[in-house]
Amino acid sequence: GSHDSFSYWVDEKSPVGPDQAAAIKRLARISLVRKIMKKWSVTQNLTFKEQLEGGIRYFDLRVSSKPGEIGQETYFIHGLFGIKVWDGLKEMNSFLEQHPKEVIFLDFNHFYAMDDSHHHFLINRIRSAFESKLCCVECVEYVTLLYMWEKKHQVLIFYHHPLYQEYPFLWPGNKMPAPWANTTNVHKLLQFLETTLEERSRYGTFHVSQAILTPRVKTIARHLIRGLKNTLVHRNLPMILNWVKAQKPGVMGVNIITSDFVELVDFAATVIALNDLLLEEDESAT
């Protein structure tokens, strides 16, 4: 999985998003401030298509309307506005059309400046984009690749808003817990990942291990121009990747792992390779 999956492009010319504090919005009237914000808002370099081609299958999505804009259009957001959600959904669907056995998880987990009419508009966009590819809510343990292939389903949508109850193809957010370490310290992050795996629910939900470091205000103040990638990610990714290599998948093991800048190391290939351990278990059992 990728963290803030859509943030490969953000619009530094648009106003700051409603996910930011009032003080940041005031500061961001200065174009230089928006340029600096961009360095900290961008957590991926690859487009959706490039991420899909690189093996990413779980997408962490934050969505907002544009206050003052007429209509219910929604955009991806991380400090600054990204592309229209509809454009991203179409890009993903065209990949799925070409690869009918691939399955993706779309986790809509933060919403800003959206009332029910925005939500209904967005949900109908999701339905229009994927149609029969959408997998309705089911017992998590039933949803194997074989199950998905037989039903010709390719998309699971997790929707962290009460309106999920009105649509059978929206999975509740609590089926996709993603505990967040909220630290700049890689050792604390790895300890947190270990602890939350031990506390993981044995049945009934998926589980996201967020292998990401989060800048504090003072981190940004000290390294304004360097940005997220050069300050936190480059230096710590090798250690995070070593943790990934040491994991085991399956019950009480890792399930979905997300990272920033997924192309900087062999992140996707390393996570995918963990599945070989499950094959080895099957072979030794038989």
C-alpha positions as CSV (number, residue, x, y, z in Angstrom):
1,G,0.0,0.0,0.0
2,S,1.0,3.7,-0.4
3,H,0.4,6.4,2.2
4,D,-1.5,9.5,1.0
5,S,-1.6,7.6,-2.3
6,F,-2.7,10.5,-4.5
7,S,-0.3,13.2,-3.4
8,Y,2.1,12.8,-6.3
9,W,0.5,16.0,-7.6
10,V,-0.8,18.9,-5.5
11,D,-1.8,22.3,-6.8
12,E,0.3,24.9,-5.2
13,K,-1.7,27.6,-7.0
14,S,-5.0,26.6,-5.3
15,P,-6.0,27.7,-1.8
16,V,-4.9,25.6,1.1
17,G,-7.3,22.8,1.9
18,P,-9.9,22.7,4.7
19,D,-7.8,20.0,6.4
20,Q,-5.3,22.7,7.6
21,A,-5.5,24.9,10.7
22,A,-6.6,28.6,10.3
23,A,-3.0,29.9,11.0
24,I,-1.6,27.8,8.1
25,K,-4.4,29.1,5.8
26,R,-3.5,32.7,6.6
27,L,0.3,32.1,6.1
28,A,-0.4,30.2,2.8
29,R,-1.7,33.4,1.2
30,I,2.0,33.8,0.4
31,S,3.0,31.8,-2.6
32,L,6.4,30.9,-1.1
33,V,4.7,29.3,1.8
34,R,2.6,27.1,-0.6
35,K,5.8,26.1,-2.4
36,I,7.2,24.9,1.0
37,M,3.9,23.2,1.9
38,K,4.2,21.2,-1.3
39,K,7.5,19.8,-0.2
40,W,5.8,18.4,2.9
41,S,2.4,17.5,1.3
42,V,3.8,15.2,-1.4
43,T,4.4,11.7,-0.1
44,Q,4.5,9.8,-3.4
45,N,6.2,10.4,-6.7
46,L,4.3,7.9,-8.8
47,T,0.9,8.3,-10.4
48,F,-1.9,5.8,-9.7
49,K,-1.1,4.0,-12.9
50,E,2.6,3.8,-12.1
51,Q,1.9,2.7,-8.5
52,L,-0.4,-0.1,-9.8
53,E,2.2,-1.2,-12.3
54,G,4.7,-1.2,-9.5
55,G,2.6,-3.6,-7.4
56,I,0.7,-1.2,-5.1
57,R,-2.8,-2.6,-4.4
58,Y,-4.0,-0.6,-1.3
59,F,-4.6,3.1,-1.6
60,D,-5.0,5.6,1.3
61,L,-7.4,8.3,0.1
62,R,-8.4,11.7,1.7
63,V,-11.1,13.7,0.0
64,S,-12.5,17.2,0.1
65,S,-14.8,19.5,-1.7
66,K,-13.4,23.0,-2.7
67,P,-15.2,25.5,-0.4
68,G,-16.9,28.1,-2.5
69,E,-17.0,25.9,-5.7
70,I,-20.5,25.3,-7.2
71,G,-21.6,21.7,-7.4
72,Q,-20.5,18.6,-5.5
73,E,-17.1,17.9,-7.2
74,T,-14.6,16.2,-4.9
75,Y,-10.8,16.3,-4.9
76,F,-8.0,14.3,-3.2
77,I,-6.3,16.4,-0.6
78,H,-3.2,16.5,1.6
79,G,-2.7,20.1,2.8
80,L,-3.1,21.2,-0.9
81,F,-5.7,20.0,-3.4
82,G,-4.8,17.2,-5.7
83,I,-6.6,15.8,-8.8
84,K,-10.3,15.3,-9.0
85,V,-11.4,12.0,-7.4
86,W,-13.2,11.0,-10.6
87,D,-10.0,11.3,-12.7
88,G,-8.2,9.0,-10.3
89,L,-11.0,6.4,-10.3
90,K,-11.0,6.3,-14.1
91,E,-7.2,5.8,-14.1
92,M,-7.5,2.9,-11.8
93,N,-10.4,1.4,-13.6
94,S,-8.5,1.4,-16.9
95,F,-5.7,-0.6,-15.3
96,L,-8.3,-3.1,-13.9
97,E,-9.8,-3.5,-17.4
98,Q,-6.5,-4.5,-18.7
99,H,-5.7,-6.8,-15.7
100,P,-8.9,-8.7,-14.8
101,K,-7.3,-10.8,-12.1
102,E,-6.0,-7.9,-10.1
103,V,-7.7,-6.7,-6.9
104,I,-7.4,-3.2,-5.3
105,F,-8.4,-1.8,-1.9
106,L,-9.5,1.9,-1.8
107,D,-9.6,3.3,1.7
108,F,-11.6,6.6,1.8
109,N,-10.6,7.5,5.4
110,H,-10.7,11.3,5.7
111,F,-13.4,13.7,4.4
112,Y,-13.3,17.5,4.6
113,A,-15.9,20.2,3.8
114,M,-18.4,17.5,2.7
115,D,-22.1,17.3,3.5
116,D,-24.3,14.4,2.6
117,S,-24.9,15.7,-0.9
118,H,-21.1,15.6,-1.6
119,H,-21.0,12.0,-0.2
120,H,-23.8,10.8,-2.4
121,F,-22.2,12.4,-5.4
122,L,-18.8,10.8,-4.6
123,I,-20.4,7.3,-3.9
124,N,-22.2,7.5,-7.2
125,R,-19.0,8.4,-8.9
126,I,-17.4,5.3,-7.3
127,R,-20.3,3.1,-8.5
128,S,-20.1,4.6,-12.1
129,A,-16.3,4.0,-12.3
130,F,-16.2,0.4,-11.2
131,E,-19.8,-1.0,-11.6
132,S,-19.8,-4.8,-11.4
133,K,-16.2,-4.9,-10.2
134,L,-17.3,-3.7,-6.8
135,C,-17.3,-6.4,-4.1
136,C,-20.2,-6.1,-1.6
137,V,-19.6,-6.4,2.1
138,E,-18.8,-10.0,3.1
139,C,-17.2,-11.9,5.9
140,V,-13.5,-10.9,5.6
141,E,-12.3,-14.5,5.7
142,Y,-14.4,-15.4,2.7
143,V,-12.8,-12.8,0.4
144,T,-10.0,-14.8,-1.2
145,L,-8.6,-14.2,-4.6
146,L,-10.5,-17.2,-5.8
147,Y,-13.8,-15.7,-4.5
148,M,-13.0,-12.4,-6.2
149,W,-12.2,-14.1,-9.5
150,E,-15.3,-16.3,-9.5
151,K,-17.5,-13.3,-9.0
152,K,-15.4,-11.1,-11.3
153,H,-15.0,-8.5,-8.5
154,Q,-11.8,-6.4,-8.4
155,V,-12.5,-3.5,-6.0
156,L,-13.1,-3.3,-2.2
157,I,-14.1,0.2,-1.0
158,F,-13.7,1.2,2.6
159,Y,-15.7,4.3,3.5
160,H,-15.2,5.9,6.9
161,H,-18.5,7.7,7.1
162,P,-22.0,6.5,8.4
163,L,-23.4,6.7,4.9
164,Y,-21.6,3.4,4.1
165,Q,-24.7,1.7,5.7
166,E,-26.9,2.8,2.7
167,Y,-24.7,1.1,0.0
168,P,-24.0,-2.6,0.0
169,F,-20.7,-2.1,-1.8
170,L,-19.2,0.2,0.9
171,W,-17.3,-1.6,3.6
172,P,-17.3,0.1,7.0
173,G,-14.0,1.8,8.0
174,N,-13.7,-0.4,11.1
175,K,-13.0,-3.3,8.7
176,M,-9.7,-1.6,7.8
177,P,-8.0,-0.4,11.0
178,A,-4.8,1.5,10.4
179,P,-3.1,2.5,13.7
180,W,-0.9,5.5,13.4
181,A,2.4,5.9,15.3
182,N,2.6,9.7,14.8
183,T,6.3,9.9,15.4
184,T,9.5,11.1,13.7
185,N,11.6,8.4,15.5
186,V,12.1,5.3,13.5
187,H,12.8,3.1,16.6
188,K,9.5,4.2,18.2
189,L,7.8,3.6,14.8
190,L,9.1,0.0,14.6
191,Q,8.1,-0.7,18.3
192,F,4.6,0.7,17.6
193,L,4.3,-1.6,14.5
194,E,5.3,-4.6,16.6
195,T,2.8,-3.7,19.4
196,T,-0.1,-3.1,17.1
197,L,0.5,-6.4,15.3
198,E,0.3,-8.2,18.6
199,E,-3.0,-6.4,19.4
200,R,-4.4,-7.1,15.9
201,S,-7.9,-8.6,15.8
202,R,-7.6,-12.3,15.0
203,Y,-10.6,-12.5,12.7
204,G,-13.1,-10.2,10.9
205,T,-10.9,-7.3,9.7
206,F,-8.0,-6.4,7.5
207,H,-5.1,-4.6,9.1
208,V,-2.8,-1.8,7.9
209,S,0.7,-1.4,9.3
210,Q,1.6,2.3,8.5
211,A,5.4,2.2,8.1
212,I,5.6,6.0,7.9
213,L,7.2,8.8,9.9
214,T,5.2,11.9,10.6
215,P,6.9,15.3,10.7
216,R,6.1,17.6,13.7
217,V,5.8,21.3,13.3
218,K,9.3,21.8,14.6
219,T,10.6,19.2,12.1
220,I,9.1,21.2,9.3
221,A,10.4,24.5,10.8
222,R,14.0,23.2,11.1
223,H,14.1,21.6,7.6
224,L,11.7,23.9,5.7
225,I,13.3,23.7,2.3
226,R,14.4,20.0,2.4
227,G,10.9,18.6,2.6
228,L,9.6,15.3,3.8
229,K,11.5,13.0,1.5
230,N,15.0,14.4,2.2
231,T,14.4,15.0,5.9
232,L,12.7,11.8,7.1
233,V,12.1,9.3,4.4
234,H,15.5,8.8,2.6
235,R,17.4,8.3,5.9
236,N,15.0,5.8,7.5
237,L,13.6,3.8,4.6
238,P,16.4,1.1,4.7
239,M,15.7,0.4,8.4
240,I,11.9,0.3,7.7
241,L,12.5,-2.1,4.8
242,N,14.6,-4.4,7.1
243,W,11.6,-4.6,9.5
244,V,9.3,-5.5,6.5
245,K,11.7,-8.3,5.4
246,A,11.6,-9.8,8.9
247,Q,7.7,-10.1,9.0
248,K,5.4,-13.0,8.4
249,P,2.0,-12.7,6.8
250,G,-1.2,-14.5,7.9
251,V,-3.2,-14.5,11.1
252,M,-1.6,-12.1,13.6
253,G,1.1,-11.3,11.1
254,V,1.3,-8.4,8.6
255,N,-1.6,-7.9,6.2
256,I,-1.2,-4.6,4.4
257,I,1.9,-2.4,4.8
258,T,2.0,1.3,3.6
259,S,4.9,3.5,3.0
260,D,5.8,7.0,1.7
261,F,7.7,7.2,-1.7
262,V,7.1,3.5,-2.5
263,E,9.5,3.6,-5.4
264,L,12.7,4.7,-3.5
265,V,13.4,1.1,-2.4
266,D,12.1,-2.3,-3.5
267,F,9.1,-1.8,-1.2
268,A,6.3,-3.4,-3.1
269,A,8.5,-6.3,-4.3
270,T,9.6,-6.9,-0.7
271,V,6.0,-6.9,0.7
272,I,4.8,-9.2,-2.1
273,A,7.6,-11.6,-1.5
274,L,6.4,-12.2,2.0
275,N,3.5,-14.3,0.5
276,D,6.1,-16.9,-0.4
277,L,6.2,-17.7,3.3
278,L,2.5,-18.7,3.2
279,L,3.2,-21.1,0.2
280,E,6.1,-22.7,2.2
281,E,3.7,-23.2,5.2
282,D,1.1,-24.9,2.8
283,E,3.8,-27.1,1.4
284,S,5.1,-28.2,4.8
285,A,1.5,-28.8,6.0
286,T,0.8,-31.1,3.0
